[in-house]
Amino acid sequence: MIRKKHSINKDNKNFSIEVEIIILKEGKYFVAYCPALELSSYGKSQSKALSAFEENLGIFLEETLKKQTLEKVLLGLGWILQQKPKANYQPPRYDINAMNKLFKSNYRSITNETLSLPIPA
């Protein structure tokens, strides 16, 4: 069963995101894929795929925060922003059964990746 665990937190100085990563095996490589951000990476081992994913996630966040487009990108990916009583981003909903069928033969594990960055001035 593929579960969704995501959180986005923002304060005056920092922005942090926690997203769920699906690890797949594709031939000789492992793929780290985050459906909520449509972001992926790969490596010759699970740890290398996750390390590459963390780097890609960092670049994604740095660039969207710098350009002040993160909210626009998230909304474009199907995220929902609830502004009251407190800002809360909700990830897009996925058909769990379809995801399980899609990844059934290549699925290896699910993990969470958390990254925190300072908000650019």
Backbone as CSV, one residue per row, in Angstrom:
resi,resn,N_x,N_y,N_z,CA_x,CA_y,CA_z,C_x,C_y,C_z
1,MET,0.841,-1.187,0.000,0.000,0.000,0.000,0.881,1.244,0.000
2,ILE,0.653,2.142,-0.904,1.400,3.384,-0.963,0.689,4.409,-0.095
3,ARG,1.419,4.972,0.861,0.851,5.946,1.774,1.346,7.332,1.385
4,LYS,0.594,8.362,1.782,1.034,9.734,1.522,1.373,10.396,2.836
5,LYS,2.608,10.828,2.992,3.014,11.596,4.161,3.784,12.798,3.650
6,HIS,3.193,13.938,3.764,3.834,15.145,3.272,3.604,16.252,4.288
7,SER,4.592,17.107,4.424,4.373,18.293,5.226,5.237,19.415,4.678
8,ILE,4.703,20.597,4.738,5.422,21.799,4.336,5.252,22.797,5.464
9,ASN,6.370,23.281,5.966,6.335,24.241,7.061,7.162,25.453,6.694
10,LYS,6.649,26.598,7.063,7.320,27.845,6.748,7.216,28.761,7.954
11,ASP,8.358,29.334,8.342,8.326,30.378,9.355,9.062,31.584,8.771
12,ASN,9.411,32.541,9.586,10.037,33.761,9.065,11.419,33.533,8.467
13,LYS,12.104,32.470,8.885,13.485,32.265,8.445,13.699,31.012,7.612
14,ASN,12.913,29.978,7.850,13.150,28.692,7.208,11.921,28.137,6.518
15,PHE,12.203,27.296,5.554,11.173,26.564,4.829,11.583,25.104,4.879
16,SER,10.698,24.231,5.311,11.031,22.810,5.324,9.914,22.022,4.653
17,ILE,10.330,20.941,4.033,9.383,20.088,3.326,9.723,18.639,3.627
18,GLU,8.699,17.842,3.847,8.864,16.403,4.002,7.952,15.743,2.982
19,VAL,8.526,14.912,2.141,7.749,14.242,1.100,8.064,12.753,1.112
20,GLU,7.116,11.988,0.650,7.278,10.550,0.585,7.916,10.170,-0.748
21,ILE,8.887,9.271,-0.679,9.638,8.840,-1.853,9.392,7.350,-2.073
22,ILE,9.107,6.991,-3.296,8.944,5.592,-3.672,10.252,5.152,-4.319
23,ILE,10.804,4.038,-3.857,12.043,3.505,-4.425,11.674,2.355,-5.362
24,LEU,12.135,2.456,-6.594,11.868,1.452,-7.620,13.182,0.904,-8.147
25,LYS,13.148,-0.267,-8.702,14.323,-0.854,-9.352,14.033,-0.891,-10.847
26,GLU,14.860,-0.217,-11.633,14.717,-0.169,-13.086,16.013,-0.684,-13.696
27,GLY,16.025,-1.939,-14.101,17.252,-2.517,-14.650,18.344,-2.529,-13.592
28,LYS,19.486,-1.915,-13.901,20.619,-1.869,-12.977,20.514,-0.728,-11.970
29,TYR,19.535,0.130,-12.132,19.457,1.347,-11.328,18.259,1.353,-10.387
30,PHE,18.416,2.120,-9.325,17.327,2.401,-8.409,16.830,3.809,-8.713
31,VAL,15.518,3.978,-8.650,14.901,5.275,-8.916,14.184,5.722,-7.644
32,ALA,14.436,6.962,-7.262,13.722,7.579,-6.144,12.720,8.547,-6.768
33,TYR,11.429,8.287,-6.564,10.373,9.062,-7.230,9.400,9.627,-6.205
34,CYS,9.118,10.909,-6.333,8.148,11.588,-5.472,6.964,12.018,-6.332
35,PRO,5.848,11.274,-6.296,4.689,11.638,-7.115,4.103,13.007,-6.772
36,ALA,4.194,13.423,-5.512,3.608,14.695,-5.096,4.309,15.892,-5.730
37,LEU,5.579,15.726,-6.099,6.330,16.814,-6.734,6.723,16.494,-8.174
38,GLU,6.382,15.270,-8.624,6.797,14.802,-9.942,8.302,15.015,-10.127
39,LEU,9.044,14.598,-9.109,10.488,14.764,-9.066,11.108,13.396,-8.849
40,SER,12.204,13.118,-9.565,12.853,11.822,-9.405,14.359,11.950,-9.593
41,SER,15.048,10.876,-9.224,16.483,10.769,-9.430,16.815,9.288,-9.480
42,TYR,18.064,8.975,-9.772,18.436,7.568,-9.825,19.878,7.389,-9.356
43,GLY,20.224,6.144,-9.085,21.579,5.797,-8.683,21.752,4.293,-8.748
44,LYS,22.994,3.838,-8.603,23.280,2.403,-8.681,22.903,1.658,-7.404
45,SER,22.538,2.402,-6.352,22.050,1.796,-5.114,20.907,2.670,-4.592
46,GLN,20.149,2.133,-3.636,19.065,2.919,-3.057,19.605,4.177,-2.394
47,SER,20.718,4.041,-1.684,21.271,5.206,-0.988,21.753,6.266,-1.974
48,LYS,22.318,5.848,-3.104,22.764,6.828,-4.108,21.573,7.494,-4.785
49,ALA,20.514,6.741,-5.007,19.300,7.327,-5.597,18.695,8.348,-4.637
50,LEU,18.656,8.022,-3.341,18.114,8.955,-2.346,19.005,10.180,-2.185
51,SER,20.297,9.986,-2.234,21.225,11.116,-2.140,21.032,12.059,-3.327
52,ALA,20.900,11.487,-4.520,20.659,12.306,-5.716,19.305,12.998,-5.622
53,PHE,18.302,12.301,-5.054,16.989,12.918,-4.891,17.073,14.110,-3.949
54,GLU,17.794,13.946,-2.846,17.930,15.046,-1.889,18.565,16.267,-2.568
55,GLU,19.558,16.024,-3.396,20.193,17.126,-4.136,19.192,17.788,-5.088
56,ASN,18.425,16.985,-5.830,17.422,17.531,-6.754,16.332,18.300,-6.005
57,LEU,15.906,17.768,-4.865,14.889,18.446,-4.061,15.424,19.789,-3.571
58,GLY,16.681,19.810,-3.156,17.305,21.055,-2.715,17.348,22.095,-3.825
59,ILE,17.718,21.669,-5.017,17.762,22.586,-6.172,16.364,23.091,-6.487
60,PHE,15.383,22.186,-6.490,13.998,22.557,-6.754,13.531,23.629,-5.772
61,LEU,13.773,23.382,-4.473,13.326,24.336,-3.455,14.083,25.656,-3.545
62,GLU,15.397,25.594,-3.687,16.197,26.822,-3.778,15.717,27.701,-4.926
63,GLU,15.524,27.099,-6.084,15.131,27.870,-7.264,13.717,28.436,-7.149
64,THR,12.783,27.612,-6.667,11.411,28.115,-6.571,11.262,29.143,-5.451
65,LEU,12.020,28.990,-4.379,11.984,30.006,-3.324,12.627,31.303,-3.799
66,LYS,13.759,31.176,-4.492,14.459,32.360,-4.990,13.589,33.137,-5.980
67,LYS,12.908,32.415,-6.848,12.054,33.047,-7.866,10.654,33.361,-7.330
68,GLN,10.385,32.953,-6.090,9.085,33.132,-5.452,7.958,32.480,-6.260
69,THR,8.239,31.278,-6.766,7.257,30.550,-7.573,6.839,29.222,-6.947
70,LEU,7.299,28.930,-5.731,7.004,27.629,-5.129,5.502,27.380,-5.039
71,GLU,4.767,28.341,-4.514,3.321,28.158,-4.373,2.668,27.915,-5.730
72,LYS,3.064,28.668,-6.733,2.506,28.504,-8.080,2.808,27.108,-8.623
73,VAL,4.037,26.631,-8.414,4.419,25.300,-8.884,3.613,24.230,-8.146
74,LEU,3.501,24.351,-6.824,2.736,23.365,-6.059,1.279,23.335,-6.505
75,LEU,0.679,24.497,-6.685,-0.714,24.543,-7.140,-0.840,23.921,-8.534
76,GLY,0.146,24.153,-9.392,0.155,23.556,-10.731,0.271,22.040,-10.693
77,LEU,0.889,21.511,-9.631,1.030,20.065,-9.460,-0.198,19.445,-8.791
78,GLY,-1.178,20.280,-8.441,-2.402,19.766,-7.838,-2.467,19.893,-6.328
79,TRP,-1.479,20.531,-5.706,-1.529,20.767,-4.266,-2.627,21.775,-3.978
80,ILE,-3.166,21.734,-2.779,-4.201,22.671,-2.338,-3.639,23.464,-1.170
81,LEU,-3.820,24.764,-1.200,-3.378,25.631,-0.110,-4.585,26.078,0.687
82,GLN,-4.600,25.691,1.946,-5.632,26.152,2.882,-4.981,27.270,3.687
83,GLN,-5.504,28.483,3.596,-4.850,29.622,4.219,-5.330,29.917,5.641
84,LYS,-6.507,29.446,6.015,-7.023,29.749,7.348,-7.369,28.464,8.062
85,PRO,-7.153,28.336,9.326,-6.624,29.336,10.245,-5.105,29.490,10.136
86,LYS,-4.439,28.508,9.554,-2.993,28.562,9.376,-2.687,28.004,7.992
87,ALA,-1.689,28.570,7.319,-1.327,28.083,5.986,-0.986,26.597,6.053
88,ASN,-1.618,25.833,5.179,-1.430,24.396,5.152,-1.499,23.923,3.699
89,TYR,-0.445,23.271,3.235,-0.418,22.723,1.877,-0.824,21.259,1.933
90,GLN,-1.759,20.886,1.073,-2.190,19.498,1.002,-1.800,18.949,-0.363
91,PRO,-1.139,17.783,-0.389,-0.687,17.211,-1.661,-1.852,16.731,-2.510
92,PRO,-1.588,16.553,-3.795,-2.651,16.020,-4.656,-3.010,14.597,-4.233
93,ARG,-4.225,14.201,-4.541,-4.676,12.843,-4.211,-4.335,11.921,-5.383
94,TYR,-3.956,10.700,-5.027,-3.607,9.705,-6.032,-4.495,8.489,-5.876
95,ASP,-4.723,7.796,-6.978,-5.438,6.535,-6.943,-4.444,5.487,-6.443
96,ILE,-4.561,5.109,-5.180,-3.617,4.201,-4.542,-3.545,2.867,-5.287
97,ASN,-4.685,2.327,-5.685,-4.683,1.035,-6.380,-3.949,1.120,-7.714
98,ALA,-4.151,2.201,-8.441,-3.457,2.377,-9.721,-1.954,2.512,-9.500
99,MET,-1.548,3.254,-8.459,-0.120,3.413,-8.163,0.490,2.060,-7.797
100,ASN,-0.215,1.271,-6.993,0.301,-0.040,-6.605,0.469,-0.941,-7.821
101,LYS,-0.499,-0.931,-8.734,-0.396,-1.738,-9.951,0.746,-1.251,-10.824
102,LEU,0.882,0.044,-10.960,1.932,0.624,-11.793,3.324,0.228,-11.300
103,PHE,3.531,0.250,-9.983,4.859,0.009,-9.426,5.063,-1.416,-8.908
104,LYS,4.074,-2.273,-9.055,4.104,-3.592,-8.432,5.381,-4.379,-8.726
105,SER,5.792,-4.469,-9.964,6.942,-5.301,-10.301,8.273,-4.649,-9.941
106,ASN,8.315,-3.328,-9.866,9.580,-2.636,-9.619,9.687,-2.042,-8.225
107,TYR,8.613,-2.046,-7.470,8.550,-1.408,-6.166,9.534,-2.047,-5.197
108,ARG,10.270,-1.220,-4.456,11.202,-1.718,-3.447,10.835,-1.238,-2.042
109,SER,10.607,0.043,-1.869,10.288,0.551,-0.545,9.762,1.975,-0.637
110,ILE,9.289,2.469,0.495,8.843,3.854,0.615,9.617,4.467,1.765
111,THR,10.058,5.685,1.582,10.761,6.399,2.632,10.345,7.861,2.586
112,ASN,10.685,8.602,3.589,10.411,10.039,3.600,11.719,10.790,3.515
113,GLU,11.695,11.898,2.843,12.858,12.775,2.726,12.460,14.136,3.268
114,THR,13.272,14.686,4.143,13.006,15.991,4.734,14.151,16.926,4.413
115,LEU,13.810,18.140,4.024,14.817,19.130,3.711,14.366,20.469,4.271
116,SER,15.281,21.185,4.877,14.994,22.501,5.421,16.001,23.494,4.864
117,LEU,15.503,24.621,4.368,16.352,25.648,3.773,15.999,27.006,4.335
118,PRO,16.989,27.901,4.416,16.662,29.282,4.801,15.881,29.956,3.671
119,ILE,14.959,30.813,4.035,14.198,31.552,3.033,15.071,32.683,2.536
120,PRO,15.233,32.803,1.189,16.071,33.871,0.647,15.524,35.260,1.028
121,ALA,16.439,36.172,1.267,16.034,37.547,1.644,15.481,38.301,0.471
